[in-house]
Amino acid sequence: MELQQTAEAPARNTLRLKLVIAFLAVAAIGQVSAIFLPAFIGQSPAPLSLLGSLLWLCLLFMCIWSLKEKSKLKGFFIGVLIGFLLHFSAGFTAGYLKAEERAIDKAVASSNEGLPKMIDEETRLDVVSIDQKEKNYILNMTLVNLSLSEIDVNFIDETFEQSINPSSCENAAFKVFFAENYAINYVYNDKSGQLVRKYTVKPTDCK
């Protein structure tokens, strides 16, 4: 009887340890998500979040190494290393996205300098805007001498397909946006501000 109890004790301890590892794994995943999800929208992880990352990962790897009957200290240092690497990666990701956002904002501000302006006898470029969430770069234009009823929409469609679409792909300024997976949108309004046509050039249209 004593031998059976002696054999069951390590099994119970192993089961408890596995349950603790499962709990710590969930906590560690939650902590990693808490620093990476904001990073993907350009928000750097808070300094205190590093402590949380180190705590959960150190405990997790100490328990894993204990289950493998290896040095807990080695598990501790592995947890520290992974915690630092994850925190650094999240900070780097956020910094990169922030830099990209600032560069795009600067490009849009530069595009709006001197607007509105006539780009030909009939067309005025009014304002350039951007939707960073949907990744759209938008040029808002007005056909200054025409109302919707006077416009040959088929002619505009043909002109866009034959000229403006391919020239957009070759435009050096637009290539910056295409590289970041932004679509270029042309919005044409008549002289009263009524929508005539909206055209979109996607990065995939230029390949």
Sequence and secondary structure as in RCSB ss.txt:
>XXXX:A:sequence
MELQQTAEAPARNTLRLKLVIAFLAVAAIGQVSAIFLPAFIGQSPAPLSLLGSLLWLCLLFMCIWSLKEKSKLKG
FFIGVLIGFLLHFSAGFTAGYLKAEERAIDKAVASSNEGLPKMIDEETRLDVVSIDQKEKNYILNMTLVNLSLSE
IDVNFIDETFEQSINPSSCENAAFKVFFAENYAINYVYNDKSGQLVRKYTVKPTDCK
>XXXX:A:secstr
 HHHHHHHHHHHHHHHHHHHHHHHHHHHHHHHHHHHHHHTTT    TTHHHHHHHHHHHHHHHHHHHTT  HHHH
HHHHHHHHHHHHHHHHHHHHHHHHHHHHHHHHHHHHTTT SEESSSSEEEEEEEEETTTTEEEEEEEETT  GGG
  HHHHHHHIIIIIHHHHHH HHHHHHHHTT EEEEEEE TTS EEEEEEE GGGG 
